[in-house]
Each structure stands twice: as C-alpha cells, then as structure tokens.
C-alpha cells in the first residue's frame, strides 16, 4: 500500500500566517497546508488559529519571527519555489544562518535555538519583528491567547 499526502500548492496560495492570499480570513492548517509531521501540523494550526482570531477582531494576523520554528516553517510554506514544492518537517536548515559561521553542529544548533527563543520573547513582549510586523499586532495576538 502506498501512502500519499494531499496538500495545496502552498507557495502559490498561502501567506506565512497560513492565510490564503486571495481570500483574507481563510486559513489552512495541518498536512493539507503543505507541512509534514504531527508537530508541524499542530504548529500550523496554532499559527492559523491565532491568525483567524486576529481576523475576527478586525486585525491582521501576526508574522512570527523568521528566527523561530513557527516563523521559519510559515515562510518555507509561503515563500518556496512553487515548481516542485514538497512539504517538509521543521529542520534547522529552515532558519536564517547565524551572522558568524559555527562549524560545530551541536554548538550551532544551540545558538540557533537560543536566538529563536529570544526572538519569540521579543515577539511576545510586543517588539516589532522582521518584515515590519507592528508591536501592537504581536502583543495583541499573544495576549488574546493567554
């Protein structure tokens, strides 16, 4: 028996918030959104759910920092080359590179993890993230969930 996943053409259809480009307020999550794996499916649901809650409040969905797993996965789904697109699990290779190369794999991953946690802390505190996301949107999105 062959297992085949069905998914939308996410790079052509979705924003990093898992919201469709042509119809604001319509979100996809899980494997159909172009992610692979249980954790990634749950993560896409979290991002889409926060975005949907923001839309219901008349606000734009927040953009999670690209240095975080949530932001990196959303950007991979939305910004990959559509031709030949394949869903993926989260991998450290989805994160932006460190400013200085680190050869030791364990040390590099520790630094990427530390940077990711710091970016999420800034996001939660309402500081602007990459791509001009406003502090009000970030703070509002996370405070609505806590």
N, C-alpha and C positions, 0 to 999 in steps of 0.2 A: 504494500500500500504506500502510495506517495502522499506526503503531506505538502500542501500548497497553501500559502498565505495569500489572502486577497487584501489589497491596500490601494488607496487612492494615489494619484500622481502628486504626492505632497509638494515637491518643489514648484510645481506649476500652479498649485491650488491654495496652499496654506501659508500663513504668516508664522513667525516663531512662537506666537501665542496659541497655535493650533486653530486659529480662526481662519475662515475662508477669506480670500482676498475680495471676491466679488459680492459676498453677502455678509456684511458685518452682523455679528450675533450668532452665526452658525459655526459651531466648533466640532472638531473631530478629535477623538482620543482612542488610545489602545492601538492594537495592531493595524486596524484599518487606516490609522493616521500615518503609517509609514515608520513605526518603530518596531523593534524586535525585542521580545523578552517580557517577563512578568513585571519586573521592577520598572522598566521603561514604559510599559503600558500604563502602570499606575501613575508614574510621574507625568505622563502626557495628560492623564485625566485630572491630576491636580492642577496643572498649568491651565488646561482648558476650563476647568471648573472655576478657578479664580477669575479667568478672563470673562466667563459668562456672568459671574456675579457682578463684575465691574460694568459690563454692558447693561445689565438690569438696573444698575444705579445711574446709568447715563454717562459712564466714564469709559475711557479706552482701556483695553487690557494692558497690564504692565508687561514690560520686557525684562525678563530675568537676565542677570549679568552673564555675558558670554563666558566668563571665567568659571561659572558654576555648571554642574552637570545638567541642571534644568535648562539653563540658557543655551548651553552648547548643543544639547540634543534638539531643542527647538530650532536653532539656527541651521543645524545639519538638515533637518527635515525640510525647512523652508528655503534654504539657500543653496542646496546641492544642485549639480547639473541634472536637469530632468532626464536627459537621454541616458538610459542605462541605470537609473536610480534603483538602489536596493536598500531596504530597511536595515537598520543596524541596532545593535546593543550599544549602550554607552561604553566608550573607551577613552582612555586618557588622550589619545590622538585627536579627539574632537575639540579638546581645549586649546586655546591660543598658547603658543610657545612662551616659555619664560624669556625674560629680557636677556638673560645670560645663559648660554647652554650649560647643562649639567649632564655629565656622562653617566654617572651612577644612577641606574634605573630606580632603585628604591628611594634615593635622595630626591630625584626629580619628581617622582610621584608624591612624595611627602610635601615638597614645595608647592606643587600644583594643588594639592588638597588644602594646604594652608591658605593659599591665595583664594581658592574657591570659597572657603568658609568666611574669609574676610570680606569677599565681595557680597556674599549673602547677608552678612551682618550689616554692611553699609546699605544694602537694599532694604533690609528690614527697618533700619533706622531712618529711612526716607531720603537718603542721599541719592543724588542723580547717578544713574548707571550709564553704561555705554549707549550710543545711538540716541542721546538726548532725552531719555526717559525722565519725566519730571519727578521730583521728590514727593509731590502730593499724590501722584498715582501709585507710586510704590508703597508709600506709607498706608494709603487708603486700602489698597489691595490686601496687604498682610494684616492690618488691624481688623479688617472685616472677617478674616478667617480665624482670629484668635479669640 
